[in-house]
Amino acid sequence: MLVSVNYRTGFEGWAHIAGAPANRGLLDQSAALRWVQDNIAVFGGDPSNVTVCGQSAGAGSVAALLSMPTSAGLFRRAIAQSVPSTFFSTGLAEAVSTTIAAELGVRANAAELAGFSPHALVKATGSIIQQMPEFVESWGPMALTPTPFSPVVDGDVLPQAPWRALADGAARGIDLLVGHTRDEYRLMNTRRNDEITDQDVDATLERLAPASNYRVAYPEYTSAQLYELVNADWLFRMPSLHLADAEHAGGGRVWNYELCWSFNRDEGASHCLDFLLVFGTLSLDDIRNHPSRHPDATDEYLGLSRQMRTEWVDFATTGDPGWTPYDLDTRPTRVYAADPITQPYPEERSRGLWHQHQFDTMDLRRTT
């Protein structure tokens, strides 16, 4: 049985507003999970065997739910596909909300914002999204991402960032399936058609991975490839892997995966492709009509989609997707290629570069 839920997104769900609860999007999700506990048996479901599943921002929500004391007992298993690195301090969240509210000529409090329509809030947010790169010196690297909103580590709804919380055992009794795609940043890369210089790479490395020597680890990569890789590692690949590490350190059971299959050369194994495979919603015509499609992509898609969906359902049903659980010795990883295999984690070079990094709450770098 599958239950999908709506929750507040954008400014209404995630902006830090004085006089309003923080993390309203997470509170909506918790309310939906409590509804499931109270009512799902009537529909033939089992409230003792609930699995939460989310991708991208949804994976960030799943990671947050795993960390929240108020979510204890609401689900038994969790699937997090492409966990983002962006969890905000209250100071950073307040700076973002203040800037968006200023577009409307008001302060970021419930009383002054109450008179504005949802459309006005979306429009003001869209205006700031276009300006976000200008705030990188104060907001940090989150200003280079597609959204100004993330869960807020407010000390109440969300006491800690998920990596710290899980390592401390917050989700010890919950089974976790977590992973990422190989080419996480391909579709988000607004500079795919630009010339990327060594200086561009240096600036990116300084912002995202100042202690990592990517050029030594990836000597065969061009500047454009390094630019895309470090963004993928920082934003999704390494946060997802570190969540697996944290859950394992905290005593929980973990299964790790990476999607390496793609149906075309241009997009690769891109962000969002894994959930299209799990739900089987990628159109066969979209594959056939893509100008750079791989010759056997249509047949491969049907088989791989069926297998991923089966393994996701097996995990939700029994707690075992069918491959070796994650450990720190061999790091077993389900690699979804045309012929899926289980092997040691395939992105070992990147893992080594980020081994000492601690993903945690992102804070305001300086006042504007």
Contacts in CASP RR format, 6 or more apart in sequence:
PFRMAT RR
TARGET T0000
AUTHOR 0000-0000-0000
METHOD contacts of the structure
MODEL  1
MLVSVNYRTGFEGWAHIAGAPANRGLLDQSAALRWVQDNIAVFGGDPSNV
TVCGQSAGAGSVAALLSMPTSAGLFRRAIAQSVPSTFFSTGLAEAVSTTI
AAELGVRANAAELAGFSPHALVKATGSIIQQMPEFVESWGPMALTPTPFS
PVVDGDVLPQAPWRALADGAARGIDLLVGHTRDEYRLMNTRRNDEITDQD
VDATLERLAPASNYRVAYPEYTSAQLYELVNADWLFRMPSLHLADAEHAG
GGRVWNYELCWSFNRDEGASHCLDFLLVFGTLSLDDIRNHPSRHPDATDE
YLGLSRQMRTEWVDFATTGDPGWTPYDLDTRPTRVYAADPITQPYPEERS
RGLWHQHQFDTMDLRRTT
1 40 0 8 1.000
1 43 0 8 1.000
1 44 0 8 1.000
1 45 0 8 1.000
3 32 0 8 1.000
3 36 0 8 1.000
3 40 0 8 1.000
5 28 0 8 1.000
5 29 0 8 1.000
5 32 0 8 1.000
6 28 0 8 1.000
7 13 0 8 1.000
7 25 0 8 1.000
7 28 0 8 1.000
7 29 0 8 1.000
7 32 0 8 1.000
8 14 0 8 1.000
8 24 0 8 1.000
8 25 0 8 1.000
8 28 0 8 1.000
9 25 0 8 1.000
9 57 0 8 1.000
9 149 0 8 1.000
10 121 0 8 1.000
10 122 0 8 1.000
10 125 0 8 1.000
10 147 0 8 1.000
10 149 0 8 1.000
11 97 0 8 1.000
11 100 0 8 1.000
11 121 0 8 1.000
11 122 0 8 1.000
11 124 0 8 1.000
11 125 0 8 1.000
11 149 0 8 1.000
12 24 0 8 1.000
12 118 0 8 1.000
12 121 0 8 1.000
13 23 0 8 1.000
13 24 0 8 1.000
13 25 0 8 1.000
13 28 0 8 1.000
13 149 0 8 1.000
14 23 0 8 1.000
14 24 0 8 1.000
14 25 0 8 1.000
14 93 0 8 1.000
14 149 0 8 1.000
14 150 0 8 1.000
14 151 0 8 1.000
14 152 0 8 1.000
15 93 0 8 1.000
15 96 0 8 1.000
15 97 0 8 1.000
15 100 0 8 1.000
15 108 0 8 1.000
15 149 0 8 1.000
16 22 0 8 1.000
16 88 0 8 1.000
16 90 0 8 1.000
16 91 0 8 1.000
16 93 0 8 1.000
16 94 0 8 1.000
16 96 0 8 1.000
16 97 0 8 1.000
16 108 0 8 1.000
16 152 0 8 1.000
16 154 0 8 1.000
17 97 0 8 1.000
17 108 0 8 1.000
17 109 0 8 1.000
17 110 0 8 1.000
17 113 0 8 1.000
18 107 0 8 1.000
18 108 0 8 1.000
18 109 0 8 1.000
18 110 0 8 1.000
19 109 0 8 1.000
19 110 0 8 1.000
19 111 0 8 1.000
20 110 0 8 1.000
21 27 0 8 1.000
21 157 0 8 1.000
22 90 0 8 1.000
22 93 0 8 1.000
22 152 0 8 1.000
22 154 0 8 1.000
22 156 0 8 1.000
22 157 0 8 1.000
22 158 0 8 1.000
23 64 0 8 1.000
23 151 0 8 1.000
23 152 0 8 1.000
23 154 0 8 1.000
23 157 0 8 1.000
23 158 0 8 1.000
25 61 0 8 1.000
26 61 0 8 1.000
26 64 0 8 1.000
26 65 0 8 1.000
26 68 0 8 1.000
26 151 0 8 1.000
26 157 0 8 1.000
26 158 0 8 1.000
27 157 0 8 1.000
29 61 0 8 1.000
29 65 0 8 1.000
30 65 0 8 1.000
30 68 0 8 1.000
30 70 0 8 1.000
30 71 0 8 1.000
30 74 0 8 1.000
33 50 0 8 1.000
33 52 0 8 1.000
33 65 0 8 1.000
33 71 0 8 1.000
33 74 0 8 1.000
33 75 0 8 1.000
34 74 0 8 1.000
36 47 0 8 1.000
36 50 0 8 1.000
36 74 0 8 1.000
37 47 0 8 1.000
37 50 0 8 1.000
37 73 0 8 1.000
37 74 0 8 1.000
38 47 0 8 1.000
40 46 0 8 1.000
40 47 0 8 1.000
40 50 0 8 1.000
41 47 0 8 1.000
48 76 0 8 1.000
49 76 0 8 1.000
49 316 0 8 1.000
49 317 0 8 1.000
50 74 0 8 1.000
50 75 0 8 1.000
50 76 0 8 1.000
50 77 0 8 1.000
51 75 0 8 1.000
51 76 0 8 1.000
51 77 0 8 1.000
51 78 0 8 1.000
51 79 0 8 1.000
51 315 0 8 1.000
51 316 0 8 1.000
52 62 0 8 1.000
52 65 0 8 1.000
52 75 0 8 1.000
52 77 0 8 1.000
52 78 0 8 1.000
52 79 0 8 1.000
53 62 0 8 1.000
53 78 0 8 1.000
53 79 0 8 1.000
53 80 0 8 1.000
53 81 0 8 1.000
53 312 0 8 1.000
53 316 0 8 1.000
54 60 0 8 1.000
54 61 0 8 1.000
54 62 0 8 1.000
54 79 0 8 1.000
54 80 0 8 1.000
54 81 0 8 1.000
54 275 0 8 1.000
55 81 0 8 1.000
55 82 0 8 1.000
55 272 0 8 1.000
55 274 0 8 1.000
55 275 0 8 1.000
56 81 0 8 1.000
56 82 0 8 1.000
56 84 0 8 1.000
56 236 0 8 1.000
56 271 0 8 1.000
56 272 0 8 1.000
57 84 0 8 1.000
57 147 0 8 1.000
58 80 0 8 1.000
59 80 0 8 1.000
59 81 0 8 1.000
59 82 0 8 1.000
59 83 0 8 1.000
59 84 0 8 1.000
59 178 0 8 1.000
59 240 0 8 1.000
60 80 0 8 1.000
60 83 0 8 1.000
60 84 0 8 1.000
60 87 0 8 1.000
60 150 0 8 1.000
60 151 0 8 1.000
60 162 0 8 1.000
61 151 0 8 1.000
62 78 0 8 1.000
62 79 0 8 1.000
62 80 0 8 1.000
62 83 0 8 1.000
63 80 0 8 1.000
63 83 0 8 1.000
63 162 0 8 1.000
63 166 0 8 1.000
63 243 0 8 1.000
64 87 0 8 1.000
64 151 0 8 1.000
64 158 0 8 1.000
64 162 0 8 1.000
65 71 0 8 1.000
65 74 0 8 1.000
65 75 0 8 1.000
65 78 0 8 1.000
66 78 0 8 1.000
66 162 0 8 1.000
66 165 0 8 1.000
66 166 0 8 1.000
66 170 0 8 1.000
66 171 0 8 1.000
66 174 0 8 1.000
66 176 0 8 1.000
66 247 0 8 1.000
67 158 0 8 1.000
67 159 0 8 1.000
67 160 0 8 1.000
67 161 0 8 1.000
67 162 0 8 1.000
67 165 0 8 1.000
67 166 0 8 1.000
67 170 0 8 1.000
67 171 0 8 1.000
68 157 0 8 1.000
68 158 0 8 1.000
68 159 0 8 1.000
69 159 0 8 1.000
69 170 0 8 1.000
70 157 0 8 1.000
75 174 0 8 1.000
76 174 0 8 1.000
76 175 0 8 1.000
77 174 0 8 1.000
77 175 0 8 1.000
77 176 0 8 1.000
77 177 0 8 1.000
77 315 0 8 1.000
77 316 0 8 1.000
77 319 0 8 1.000
78 171 0 8 1.000
78 174 0 8 1.000
78 175 0 8 1.000
78 176 0 8 1.000
78 177 0 8 1.000
79 176 0 8 1.000
79 177 0 8 1.000
79 178 0 8 1.000
79 312 0 8 1.000
79 315 0 8 1.000
79 316 0 8 1.000
80 176 0 8 1.000
80 177 0 8 1.000
80 178 0 8 1.000
80 179 0 8 1.000
80 240 0 8 1.000
80 243 0 8 1.000
81 178 0 8 1.000
81 179 0 8 1.000
81 180 0 8 1.000
81 274 0 8 1.000
81 275 0 8 1.000
81 278 0 8 1.000
82 179 0 8 1.000
82 180 0 8 1.000
82 181 0 8 1.000
82 184 0 8 1.000
82 236 0 8 1.000
82 240 0 8 1.000
82 271 0 8 1.000
82 272 0 8 1.000
82 274 0 8 1.000
83 162 0 8 1.000
83 178 0 8 1.000
83 179 0 8 1.000
83 180 0 8 1.000
83 236 0 8 1.000
83 239 0 8 1.000
83 240 0 8 1.000
83 243 0 8 1.000
84 145 0 8 1.000
84 150 0 8 1.000
84 235 0 8 1.000
84 236 0 8 1.000
84 239 0 8 1.000
85 234 0 8 1.000
85 235 0 8 1.000
85 236 0 8 1.000
85 238 0 8 1.000
85 239 0 8 1.000
85 359 0 8 1.000
85 362 0 8 1.000
86 142 0 8 1.000
86 145 0 8 1.000
86 150 0 8 1.000
86 235 0 8 1.000
86 362 0 8 1.000
87 150 0 8 1.000
87 151 0 8 1.000
87 152 0 8 1.000
87 153 0 8 1.000
87 158 0 8 1.000
87 161 0 8 1.000
87 162 0 8 1.000
87 360 0 8 1.000
87 361 0 8 1.000
87 362 0 8 1.000
88 96 0 8 1.000
88 142 0 8 1.000
88 150 0 8 1.000
88 151 0 8 1.000
88 152 0 8 1.000
88 153 0 8 1.000
88 361 0 8 1.000
88 362 0 8 1.000
89 152 0 8 1.000
89 153 0 8 1.000
89 361 0 8 1.000
89 362 0 8 1.000
89 363 0 8 1.000
89 364 0 8 1.000
90 152 0 8 1.000
90 153 0 8 1.000
90 154 0 8 1.000
91 363 0 8 1.000
91 364 0 8 1.000
92 139 0 8 1.000
92 142 0 8 1.000
92 362 0 8 1.000
92 363 0 8 1.000
92 364 0 8 1.000
93 150 0 8 1.000
93 152 0 8 1.000
94 108 0 8 1.000
95 138 0 8 1.000
95 139 0 8 1.000
95 364 0 8 1.000
95 367 0 8 1.000
95 368 0 8 1.000
96 128 0 8 1.000
96 139 0 8 1.000
96 148 0 8 1.000
96 149 0 8 1.000
97 108 0 8 1.000
98 107 0 8 1.000
98 108 0 8 1.000
99 128 0 8 1.000
99 135 0 8 1.000
99 368 0 8 1.000
100 108 0 8 1.000
100 121 0 8 1.000
100 124 0 8 1.000
100 125 0 8 1.000
100 128 0 8 1.000
100 148 0 8 1.000
101 107 0 8 1.000
101 108 0 8 1.000
101 112 0 8 1.000
101 113 0 8 1.000
101 124 0 8 1.000
103 124 0 8 1.000
103 127 0 8 1.000
103 128 0 8 1.000
104 113 0 8 1.000
104 116 0 8 1.000
104 120 0 8 1.000
104 121 0 8 1.000
104 124 0 8 1.000
106 112 0 8 1.000
106 113 0 8 1.000
106 116 0 8 1.000
113 121 0 8 1.000
125 148 0 8 1.000
128 148 0 8 1.000
129 146 0 8 1.000
129 147 0 8 1.000
129 148 0 8 1.000
132 139 0 8 1.000
132 143 0 8 1.000
132 144 0 8 1.000
132 145 0 8 1.000
132 148 0 8 1.000
133 143 0 8 1.000
133 144 0 8 1.000
134 143 0 8 1.000
135 143 0 8 1.000
135 368 0 8 1.000
136 143 0 8 1.000
136 144 0 8 1.000
136 207 0 8 1.000
137 365 0 8 1.000
137 366 0 8 1.000
138 364 0 8 1.000
138 365 0 8 1.000
138 366 0 8 1.000
138 367 0 8 1.000
138 368 0 8 1.000
139 364 0 8 1.000
139 365 0 8 1.000
140 207 0 8 1.000
140 362 0 8 1.000
140 365 0 8 1.000
141 207 0 8 1.000
141 208 0 8 1.000
141 234 0 8 1.000
141 362 0 8 1.000
142 148 0 8 1.000
142 150 0 8 1.000
142 362 0 8 1.000
144 207 0 8 1.000
145 235 0 8 1.000
146 188 0 8 1.000
150 362 0 8 1.000
151 158 0 8 1.000
152 158 0 8 1.000
153 159 0 8 1.000
153 160 0 8 1.000
153 161 0 8 1.000
153 361 0 8 1.000
159 165 0 8 1.000
160 168 0 8 1.000
160 170 0 8 1.000
160 361 0 8 1.000
161 359 0 8 1.000
161 360 0 8 1.000
161 361 0 8 1.000
162 243 0 8 1.000
162 246 0 8 1.000
163 239 0 8 1.000
163 242 0 8 1.000
163 243 0 8 1.000
163 246 0 8 1.000
163 358 0 8 1.000
163 359 0 8 1.000
163 360 0 8 1.000
164 246 0 8 1.000
164 360 0 8 1.000
165 171 0 8 1.000
165 246 0 8 1.000
166 243 0 8 1.000
166 246 0 8 1.000
166 247 0 8 1.000
166 249 0 8 1.000
166 250 0 8 1.000
167 245 0 8 1.000
167 246 0 8 1.000
167 249 0 8 1.000
167 250 0 8 1.000
168 250 0 8 1.000
169 250 0 8 1.000
169 251 0 8 1.000
169 252 0 8 1.000
171 247 0 8 1.000
171 250 0 8 1.000
171 252 0 8 1.000
172 250 0 8 1.000
172 251 0 8 1.000
172 252 0 8 1.000
173 252 0 8 1.000
174 252 0 8 1.000
175 252 0 8 1.000
175 253 0 8 1.000
175 254 0 8 1.000
175 255 0 8 1.000
175 315 0 8 1.000
175 319 0 8 1.000
176 243 0 8 1.000
176 244 0 8 1.000
176 247 0 8 1.000
176 252 0 8 1.000
176 253 0 8 1.000
176 254 0 8 1.000
176 255 0 8 1.000
177 254 0 8 1.000
177 255 0 8 1.000
177 257 0 8 1.000
177 312 0 8 1.000
177 315 0 8 1.000
177 321 0 8 1.000
178 240 0 8 1.000
178 243 0 8 1.000
178 244 0 8 1.000
178 247 0 8 1.000
178 254 0 8 1.000
178 255 0 8 1.000
178 256 0 8 1.000
178 257 0 8 1.000
179 240 0 8 1.000
179 241 0 8 1.000
179 244 0 8 1.000
179 256 0 8 1.000
179 257 0 8 1.000
179 258 0 8 1.000
180 236 0 8 1.000
180 237 0 8 1.000
180 240 0 8 1.000
180 241 0 8 1.000
180 258 0 8 1.000
180 259 0 8 1.000
181 236 0 8 1.000
181 258 0 8 1.000
181 259 0 8 1.000
181 260 0 8 1.000
181 269 0 8 1.000
181 270 0 8 1.000
181 271 0 8 1.000
181 273 0 8 1.000
181 274 0 8 1.000
182 258 0 8 1.000
182 259 0 8 1.000
182 260 0 8 1.000
182 268 0 8 1.000
182 269 0 8 1.000
182 346 0 8 1.000
182 347 0 8 1.000
183 228 0 8 1.000
183 232 0 8 1.000
183 262 0 8 1.000
183 267 0 8 1.000
183 268 0 8 1.000
183 269 0 8 1.000
183 270 0 8 1.000
183 271 0 8 1.000
184 232 0 8 1.000
184 235 0 8 1.000
184 236 0 8 1.000
184 237 0 8 1.000
184 270 0 8 1.000
184 271 0 8 1.000
185 228 0 8 1.000
185 229 0 8 1.000
185 231 0 8 1.000
185 232 0 8 1.000
185 235 0 8 1.000
185 236 0 8 1.000
185 271 0 8 1.000
186 192 0 8 1.000
186 228 0 8 1.000
186 232 0 8 1.000
186 267 0 8 1.000
186 268 0 8 1.000
186 270 0 8 1.000
186 271 0 8 1.000
187 267 0 8 1.000
187 270 0 8 1.000
187 271 0 8 1.000
187 272 0 8 1.000
188 231 0 8 1.000
188 235 0 8 1.000
188 271 0 8 1.000
189 227 0 8 1.000
189 228 0 8 1.000
189 231 0 8 1.000
191 200 0 8 1.000
191 227 0 8 1.000
192 224 0 8 1.000
192 228 0 8 1.000
195 224 0 8 1.000
196 222 0 8 1.000
196 223 0 8 1.000
196 224 0 8 1.000
196 226 0 8 1.000
196 227 0 8 1.000
197 223 0 8 1.000
198 223 0 8 1.000
200 223 0 8 1.000
200 227 0 8 1.000
201 214 0 8 1.000
201 223 0 8 1.000
201 226 0 8 1.000
201 227 0 8 1.000
201 230 0 8 1.000
204 227 0 8 1.000
204 230 0 8 1.000
204 231 0 8 1.000
205 212 0 8 1.000
205 214 0 8 1.000
205 230 0 8 1.000
208 230 0 8 1.000
208 231 0 8 1.000
208 233 0 8 1.000
208 234 0 8 1.000
209 230 0 8 1.000
209 233 0 8 1.000
209 234 0 8 1.000
209 353 0 8 1.000
209 354 0 8 1.000
209 357 0 8 1.000
211 356 0 8 1.000
211 357 0 8 1.000
212 230 0 8 1.000
212 353 0 8 1.000
212 354 0 8 1.000
213 353 0 8 1.000
214 221 0 8 1.000
214 226 0 8 1.000
214 229 0 8 1.000
214 230 0 8 1.000
214 353 0 8 1.000
215 221 0 8 1.000
215 226 0 8 1.000
217 349 0 8 1.000
217 350 0 8 1.000
217 352 0 8 1.000
217 353 0 8 1.000
218 225 0 8 1.000
218 226 0 8 1.000
218 229 0 8 1.000
218 349 0 8 1.000
221 229 0 8 1.000
229 350 0 8 1.000
233 350 0 8 1.000
233 353 0 8 1.000
233 354 0 8 1.000
236 271 0 8 1.000
237 347 0 8 1.000
237 350 0 8 1.000
238 350 0 8 1.000
238 351 0 8 1.000
238 354 0 8 1.000
238 357 0 8 1.000
238 359 0 8 1.000
239 359 0 8 1.000
241 256 0 8 1.000
241 345 0 8 1.000
241 347 0 8 1.000
241 351 0 8 1.000
241 354 0 8 1.000
242 354 0 8 1.000
242 357 0 8 1.000
242 359 0 8 1.000
244 254 0 8 1.000
244 256 0 8 1.000
244 326 0 8 1.000
245 328 0 8 1.000
247 253 0 8 1.000
247 254 0 8 1.000
248 254 0 8 1.000
248 326 0 8 1.000
248 327 0 8 1.000
248 328 0 8 1.000
253 319 0 8 1.000
253 325 0 8 1.000
254 325 0 8 1.000
254 326 0 8 1.000
255 315 0 8 1.000
255 321 0 8 1.000
255 323 0 8 1.000
255 325 0 8 1.000
255 326 0 8 1.000
255 334 0 8 1.000
256 326 0 8 1.000
256 331 0 8 1.000
256 332 0 8 1.000
256 333 0 8 1.000
256 334 0 8 1.000
256 345 0 8 1.000
257 333 0 8 1.000
257 334 0 8 1.000
257 335 0 8 1.000
257 336 0 8 1.000
258 333 0 8 1.000
258 334 0 8 1.000
258 335 0 8 1.000
258 336 0 8 1.000
258 345 0 8 1.000
258 346 0 8 1.000
258 347 0 8 1.000
259 269 0 8 1.000
259 273 0 8 1.000
259 274 0 8 1.000
259 277 0 8 1.000
259 336 0 8 1.000
260 269 0 8 1.000
260 335 0 8 1.000
260 336 0 8 1.000
260 337 0 8 1.000
260 346 0 8 1.000
261 269 0 8 1.000
261 273 0 8 1.000
261 277 0 8 1.000
261 300 0 8 1.000
261 304 0 8 1.000
261 336 0 8 1.000
261 337 0 8 1.000
261 338 0 8 1.000
262 268 0 8 1.000
262 269 0 8 1.000
262 270 0 8 1.000
262 273 0 8 1.000
262 294 0 8 1.000
262 297 0 8 1.000
263 282 0 8 1.000
263 287 0 8 1.000
263 290 0 8 1.000
263 293 0 8 1.000
263 294 0 8 1.000
263 297 0 8 1.000
263 298 0 8 1.000
263 300 0 8 1.000
263 301 0 8 1.000
264 287 0 8 1.000
264 290 0 8 1.000
264 291 0 8 1.000
264 292 0 8 1.000
264 293 0 8 1.000
264 294 0 8 1.000
264 297 0 8 1.000
265 292 0 8 1.000
265 294 0 8 1.000
266 290 0 8 1.000
266 291 0 8 1.000
266 292 0 8 1.000
267 273 0 8 1.000
273 282 0 8 1.000
274 308 0 8 1.000
274 336 0 8 1.000
276 282 0 8 1.000
277 301 0 8 1.000
277 304 0 8 1.000
277 305 0 8 1.000
277 308 0 8 1.000
277 309 0 8 1.000
277 336 0 8 1.000
278 305 0 8 1.000
278 308 0 8 1.000
278 309 0 8 1.000
278 312 0 8 1.000
279 309 0 8 1.000
280 305 0 8 1.000
280 309 0 8 1.000
282 301 0 8 1.000
282 305 0 8 1.000
284 298 0 8 1.000
284 301 0 8 1.000
287 293 0 8 1.000
287 297 0 8 1.000
287 298 0 8 1.000
287 301 0 8 1.000
288 298 0 8 1.000
294 300 0 8 1.000
296 338 0 8 1.000
300 338 0 8 1.000
304 336 0 8 1.000
304 338 0 8 1.000
304 340 0 8 1.000
307 336 0 8 1.000
307 340 0 8 1.000
308 336 0 8 1.000
311 321 0 8 1.000
311 322 0 8 1.000
311 323 0 8 1.000
311 334 0 8 1.000
312 321 0 8 1.000
314 320 0 8 1.000
314 321 0 8 1.000
314 322 0 8 1.000
315 321 0 8 1.000
315 322 0 8 1.000
321 334 0 8 1.000
323 332 0 8 1.000
323 334 0 8 1.000
323 342 0 8 1.000
324 332 0 8 1.000
324 342 0 8 1.000
325 332 0 8 1.000
326 332 0 8 1.000
326 333 0 8 1.000
330 344 0 8 1.000
331 344 0 8 1.000
331 345 0 8 1.000
331 351 0 8 1.000
332 342 0 8 1.000
332 343 0 8 1.000
332 344 0 8 1.000
333 342 0 8 1.000
333 343 0 8 1.000
333 344 0 8 1.000
333 345 0 8 1.000
333 346 0 8 1.000
334 340 0 8 1.000
334 341 0 8 1.000
334 342 0 8 1.000
335 341 0 8 1.000
335 342 0 8 1.000
335 343 0 8 1.000
335 346 0 8 1.000
345 351 0 8 1.000
END
